[in-house]
Amino acid sequence: MKRNTFLLLLFVLFTAAAHTQTTVDVFINGIKSGQYTIKANQTDGGGISYKKSVYKDVDRLSVQIKGKSVDGGYYRKVEVMGGDTDPIFIAKETDGVPGQFILTDKKVVKRLGKGKPITLFVEKTPANTKSKEGVTKVYIGKLTRE
């Protein structure tokens, strides 16, 4: 009996931990080329690094995000930051594919090719116009070059 209780408690803890993180899938030229996880309320670290040759041949760069911190009744867009306070590119959510954002932009690809990192944030705006909740930004990682 104690064993079953322990296993149930362990299952509940793993399930709760899985819901407090955001998973980011990176697609290069339509092929899934990596995945990383960001914990809730994380403000830096996390992300993925590729070789220069990978960024050289990029025709299409996109990310797919999943997780409790980005789910819900929100309008979402990804802000690509290049180190300044202003975003270098803003990607709206792809129609019909929740959580997918196409980041293909000359500025983004050129920056990655030069070896400079980009930082990604999701901006969530409540879909309900009567909501008193404000616009929030959630850190979702960095893309860099090795």
Secondary structure, 3 states (H helix, E strand, C coil): CHHHHHHHHHHHHHHHHHHCEEEEEEEECCEEEEEEEEECCCCCCCEEEECHHHHHCCCCEEEEEEEHHHCCCEEEEEEEECCCCCEEEEEEECCCCCCEEECCCHHHHHHHHCCCCEEEEEEEEECCCCCCCCCEEEEEEEEEEC
